[in-house]
């Protein structure tokens, strides 16, 4: 087997690296012809419940793009049925929940996650990948409590999070009970992923940018501190990330995490000016992947240069790969990041 490539792990820990490591959110699936062929036959849920097939989809971008990490192919709501949430992923919509949270009693009615019983397919996928297939780290992940709560309260995706935010401020007892329940689930879920072989973890607080700093500090930061404090005991790099949340970057930096993920709204240079000294991850605008290569290269150069100047940096997109992106573009970009950053780091 090829020598294990631990560049991403070293970058996340602030250790010396020869080149900037690369991976892409939603790199597994989306635009790959092989994946689209699988999707003709199986839904996302069906793929994730078949470990061999799920491992194949997870590994595809590693083989095709030569990225420095794999990200487990699954949905953010995967563990929710285990605690009693009736969720279905509907094509073109996303997760839809038929029993949304409305009262504190709804929260008390939720159960506890038992990984071996509720998500054995996730653990088996991780074992197949890490014991037999990958020569790069596998990143496990979970949704953060606010983001999961937004689906659970709204009943599905939302653009405004009106129900979530009003519930948060109007029903604080129910809100904090829900945060505790989701924190317990997340800690259990991630611990099981790491025990199965995941080498790094990203917590996606995708929609927390909907909150202002004050509400984040009151209603979210305590639970995130608790989650990351517990996860530190697993001794794997911890990454946090959200979209449209540049105003929260310093709050994230305060958390016991190793890496702060940025979307494209906040440059790496500006993050440094704001006092973020930890390794950063990001942050090319994924929309630019449809532009001419000359533009992609020019924008990537700036990010790579700022990352090298900052110290340790993991190259990524500011959000996920979307279906129109050509796999050849991602392969070329990965190669460019590796080569250009290696020159700068000599």
C-alpha positions as CSV (number, residue, x, y, z in Angstrom):
1,X,0.0,0.0,0.0
2,X,1.2,3.6,-0.7
3,X,2.7,5.4,2.2
4,X,0.1,7.1,4.4
5,X,-0.2,10.8,3.6
6,X,-0.6,12.7,6.9
7,X,-0.1,16.2,5.6
8,X,-3.6,17.3,6.5
9,X,-3.2,16.0,10.1
10,X,0.1,17.8,10.5
11,X,-1.3,21.1,9.1
12,X,-4.2,20.9,11.5
13,X,-1.9,20.4,14.4
14,X,0.3,23.4,13.4
15,X,3.3,21.1,12.5
16,X,5.7,21.6,9.6
17,X,4.3,20.7,6.1
18,X,5.9,20.6,2.7
19,X,2.8,21.6,0.8
20,X,-0.7,23.0,1.6
21,X,-3.1,20.0,1.9
22,X,-6.3,20.1,-0.1
23,X,-9.8,18.6,0.3
24,X,-13.2,19.9,-0.8
25,X,-16.5,19.9,1.0
26,X,-19.0,17.7,-0.9
27,X,-16.1,16.3,-2.9
28,X,-17.7,12.9,-2.8
29,X,-20.5,12.7,-5.3
30,X,-22.2,15.7,-6.8
31,X,-20.5,16.0,-10.2
32,X,-18.6,12.8,-10.8
33,X,-19.9,10.6,-13.7
34,X,-19.3,7.4,-11.7
35,X,-21.3,8.8,-8.8
36,X,-24.1,10.0,-11.1
37,X,-24.3,6.4,-12.5
38,X,-24.7,5.1,-8.9
39,X,-27.4,7.7,-8.2
40,X,-29.4,6.5,-11.2
41,X,-30.0,3.3,-9.2
42,X,-29.8,4.4,-5.5
43,X,-30.9,7.3,-3.4
44,X,-28.4,9.1,-1.0
45,X,-30.0,7.2,1.9
46,X,-29.6,3.8,0.1
47,X,-26.0,4.5,-0.7
48,X,-25.1,5.4,2.9
49,X,-26.8,2.3,4.2
50,X,-24.6,0.0,1.9
51,X,-21.0,0.3,3.4
52,X,-19.2,-1.1,0.3
53,X,-21.0,1.3,-2.0
54,X,-20.7,4.2,0.4
55,X,-16.9,3.5,0.8
56,X,-16.6,3.5,-3.0
57,X,-18.3,6.9,-3.3
58,X,-16.2,8.3,-0.5
59,X,-12.9,7.2,-2.0
60,X,-13.7,8.3,-5.6
61,X,-12.4,11.9,-5.2
62,X,-9.2,10.7,-3.5
63,X,-8.4,8.6,-6.5
64,X,-9.6,11.1,-9.1
65,X,-8.3,14.4,-7.6
66,X,-5.4,13.3,-5.5
67,X,-6.8,15.2,-2.5
68,X,-5.1,14.9,0.9
69,X,-8.2,13.7,2.8
70,X,-11.5,11.8,2.3
71,X,-14.7,13.1,3.8
72,X,-17.3,10.5,4.7
73,X,-20.2,10.4,2.3
74,X,-23.4,10.8,4.3
75,X,-26.0,13.4,5.3
76,X,-25.9,15.8,8.2
77,X,-29.2,14.4,9.5
78,X,-28.0,10.7,9.5
79,X,-28.0,10.2,13.3
80,X,-31.4,11.9,13.9
81,X,-33.6,8.8,13.4
82,X,-31.6,7.2,16.2
83,X,-33.0,9.7,18.7
84,X,-36.6,9.5,17.4
85,X,-36.7,12.1,14.6
86,X,-38.7,11.0,11.6
87,X,-36.6,12.5,8.8
88,X,-36.7,11.8,5.0
89,X,-34.3,13.3,2.5
90,X,-36.4,14.5,-0.4
91,X,-34.8,15.1,-3.8
92,X,-34.6,18.8,-4.6
93,X,-35.6,19.8,-1.1
94,X,-33.3,18.2,1.5
95,X,-34.2,16.8,4.9
96,X,-37.9,16.9,5.7
97,X,-39.1,16.1,9.3
98,X,-42.6,15.0,10.0
99,X,-42.4,15.3,13.8
100,X,-40.9,18.8,14.4
101,X,-39.9,20.0,17.8
102,X,-42.5,22.4,19.2
103,X,-42.4,22.1,23.0
104,X,-40.1,21.1,25.9
105,X,-42.0,17.8,26.1
106,X,-41.0,17.1,22.5
107,X,-37.4,17.4,23.6
108,X,-37.9,15.2,26.6
109,X,-39.4,12.6,24.4
110,X,-36.2,12.2,22.3
111,X,-34.1,9.1,22.9
112,X,-30.3,8.5,23.0
113,X,-28.2,7.5,20.1
114,X,-26.8,3.9,20.2
115,X,-24.2,3.9,17.4
116,X,-24.0,0.1,17.1
117,X,-27.8,-0.2,16.8
118,X,-28.7,3.0,15.0
119,X,-25.8,3.7,12.6
120,X,-23.9,0.4,12.1
121,X,-23.6,1.2,8.4
122,X,-21.7,4.4,9.1
123,X,-19.2,2.6,11.3
124,X,-18.8,-0.3,8.8
125,X,-18.1,2.2,6.0
126,X,-15.4,3.9,8.1
127,X,-13.8,0.6,8.9
128,X,-13.7,-0.5,5.2
129,X,-12.1,2.8,4.2
130,X,-9.6,3.2,7.0
131,X,-8.5,-0.5,7.3
132,X,-8.5,-1.5,3.7
133,X,-8.6,1.4,1.2
134,X,-7.4,4.9,2.1
135,X,-3.8,6.2,2.2
136,X,-5.1,9.6,3.4
137,X,-7.0,10.6,6.6
138,X,-10.8,10.1,6.6
139,X,-12.6,13.1,8.0
140,X,-15.7,12.2,10.0
141,X,-18.3,14.8,10.6
142,X,-21.5,15.8,12.4
143,X,-23.9,18.7,12.2
144,X,-23.7,21.2,15.1
145,X,-26.7,21.6,17.4
146,X,-28.0,24.9,16.0
147,X,-27.9,23.6,12.4
148,X,-29.6,20.3,13.4
149,X,-32.1,22.1,15.6
150,X,-33.0,24.4,12.7
151,X,-34.2,21.3,10.7
152,X,-35.9,19.8,13.7
153,X,-37.8,23.0,14.5
154,X,-38.5,24.3,11.0
155,X,-39.4,20.8,9.7
156,X,-37.0,21.1,6.9
157,X,-34.6,23.6,5.2
158,X,-35.2,27.3,5.8
159,X,-33.9,30.6,4.5
160,X,-34.9,32.7,7.4
161,X,-34.8,30.4,10.5
162,X,-37.7,32.4,11.9
163,X,-39.2,29.5,13.9
164,X,-35.8,28.4,15.2
165,X,-34.7,31.8,16.4
166,X,-38.1,32.7,18.0
167,X,-38.1,29.3,19.7
168,X,-34.6,29.9,20.9
169,X,-35.5,33.2,22.6
170,X,-39.1,32.4,23.7
171,X,-38.6,28.9,25.0
172,X,-35.1,29.0,26.6
173,X,-35.8,26.0,28.8
174,X,-36.8,23.9,25.8
175,X,-33.9,25.3,23.8
176,X,-31.2,24.5,26.3
177,X,-32.7,21.0,26.8
178,X,-32.5,20.5,23.1
179,X,-28.9,21.8,22.9
180,X,-28.0,19.3,25.7
181,X,-29.7,16.4,23.9
182,X,-28.0,17.2,20.6
183,X,-24.6,17.7,22.3
184,X,-24.9,14.2,23.9
185,X,-25.8,12.8,20.5
186,X,-23.0,14.5,18.7
187,X,-20.3,13.5,21.3
188,X,-21.6,9.8,21.1
189,X,-21.7,9.9,17.3
190,X,-18.3,11.4,16.7
191,X,-16.7,9.2,19.4
192,X,-18.0,6.2,17.5
193,X,-16.7,7.5,14.2
194,X,-13.2,8.0,15.6
195,X,-13.2,4.6,17.3
196,X,-14.1,3.1,13.9
197,X,-11.1,4.9,12.3
198,X,-11.8,8.5,11.4
199,X,-8.6,10.5,11.8
200,X,-10.0,14.1,11.9
201,X,-13.4,15.6,12.6
202,X,-15.3,18.6,11.1
203,X,-18.4,20.0,12.8
204,X,-20.6,21.7,10.4
205,X,-22.6,24.6,11.9
206,X,-23.8,25.4,8.4
207,X,-26.6,27.8,9.3
208,X,-25.4,29.5,12.5
209,X,-24.5,32.6,10.6
210,X,-28.2,33.5,10.9
211,X,-27.4,34.5,14.5
212,X,-25.7,37.7,15.8
213,X,-22.6,37.5,18.0
214,X,-24.6,38.2,21.3
215,X,-27.1,35.4,20.6
216,X,-24.3,33.0,19.6
217,X,-22.5,33.7,22.9
218,X,-25.7,33.1,25.0
219,X,-27.4,30.3,23.2
220,X,-24.8,28.4,21.2
221,X,-21.2,28.9,22.5
222,X,-21.7,27.0,25.8
223,X,-22.9,23.9,24.0
224,X,-20.1,24.1,21.4
225,X,-17.5,24.5,24.1
226,X,-18.9,21.4,25.8
227,X,-18.8,19.4,22.6
228,X,-15.3,20.3,21.6
229,X,-14.0,19.9,25.1
230,X,-15.2,16.3,25.2
231,X,-14.0,15.6,21.7
232,X,-10.5,16.8,22.5
233,X,-10.1,13.6,24.6
234,X,-10.2,11.6,21.3
235,X,-6.9,13.2,20.2
236,X,-7.8,13.9,16.6
237,X,-7.8,17.3,14.9
238,X,-11.1,19.2,15.2
239,X,-12.4,21.6,12.6
240,X,-15.3,23.9,12.9
241,X,-17.1,25.5,9.9
242,X,-20.2,27.5,9.0
243,X,-21.5,29.6,6.1
244,X,-22.1,33.3,6.1
245,X,-20.6,33.5,9.6
246,X,-17.6,35.7,9.3
247,X,-18.8,37.8,12.2
248,X,-18.5,34.7,14.4
249,X,-14.9,33.8,13.4
250,X,-13.4,35.1,16.6
251,X,-16.0,33.2,18.7
252,X,-15.0,30.0,16.9
253,X,-11.3,30.7,17.4
254,X,-12.1,30.8,21.2
255,X,-13.4,27.3,21.1
256,X,-11.2,24.3,21.9
257,X,-10.7,23.5,18.2
258,X,-7.6,23.0,16.1
259,X,-8.8,24.5,12.8
260,X,-11.2,27.4,11.9
261,X,-12.9,26.9,8.6
262,X,-13.7,30.1,6.6
263,X,-16.1,30.7,3.8
264,X,-15.2,33.1,1.0
265,X,-16.6,36.2,2.7
266,X,-13.6,36.6,5.1
267,X,-10.1,36.4,3.6
268,X,-7.3,34.5,5.4
269,X,-5.3,37.7,5.7
270,X,-8.2,39.6,7.3
271,X,-8.8,36.6,9.7
272,X,-5.2,37.0,10.8
273,X,-5.6,40.8,11.3
274,X,-8.6,39.9,13.5
275,X,-6.4,37.8,15.7
276,X,-7.1,34.3,14.4
277,X,-3.8,32.5,14.9
278,X,-4.9,28.9,14.7
279,X,-4.6,26.9,11.4
280,X,-7.3,28.1,8.9
281,X,-9.2,26.2,6.3
282,X,-10.7,27.6,3.1
283,X,-11.8,29.4,1.2
284,X,-12.3,29.7,-2.6
285,X,-15.8,30.7,-3.6
286,X,-17.1,27.5,-5.2
287,X,-19.0,29.5,-7.9
288,X,-15.5,30.4,-9.3
289,X,-15.0,26.8,-10.3
290,X,-17.2,27.6,-13.3
291,X,-14.9,30.4,-14.4
292,X,-12.0,30.2,-16.8
293,X,-8.9,28.5,-15.4
294,X,-6.9,31.8,-15.5
295,X,-9.4,33.3,-13.0
296,X,-9.4,30.2,-10.8
297,X,-5.6,30.1,-10.7
298,X,-5.4,33.8,-9.9
299,X,-7.8,33.6,-7.0
300,X,-6.3,30.3,-5.7
301,X,-2.8,31.9,-5.7
302,X,-4.0,34.7,-3.4
303,X,-5.5,32.1,-0.9
304,X,-2.4,29.9,-1.0
305,X,-0.1,32.9,-0.5
306,X,-2.1,34.2,2.4
307,X,-2.3,30.7,3.9
308,X,1.5,30.2,3.7
309,X,2.0,33.6,5.2
310,X,-0.5,32.9,8.0
311,X,1.3,29.7,8.9
312,X,-0.6,26.4,8.6
313,X,-3.5,26.3,6.1
314,X,-5.7,23.7,4.6
315,X,-7.0,24.6,1.1
316,X,-10.7,24.1,0.6
317,X,-13.8,25.8,-0.8
318,X,-15.9,28.4,1.0
319,X,-18.8,25.9,0.8
320,X,-19.4,22.6,-1.0
321,X,-18.8,21.4,-4.6
322,X,-22.0,21.7,-6.6
323,X,-23.2,19.5,-9.5
324,X,-22.1,21.7,-12.4
325,X,-18.4,21.6,-11.5
326,X,-16.2,19.5,-13.8
327,X,-14.1,16.9,-12.0
328,X,-11.2,17.9,-14.3
329,X,-11.3,21.4,-12.7
330,X,-10.9,20.0,-9.2
331,X,-8.1,17.7,-10.3
332,X,-6.2,20.6,-11.9
333,X,-6.9,22.9,-8.9
334,X,-5.6,20.2,-6.4
335,X,-2.4,19.8,-8.5
336,X,-1.9,23.6,-8.7
337,X,-2.3,24.1,-4.9
338,X,0.2,21.3,-4.2
339,X,2.8,22.6,-6.6
340,X,2.5,26.3,-6.0
341,X,2.4,25.9,-2.2
342,X,5.4,23.6,-2.3
343,X,7.4,26.3,-4.1
344,X,6.4,28.9,-1.5
345,X,7.2,26.6,1.4
346,X,10.7,25.7,0.3
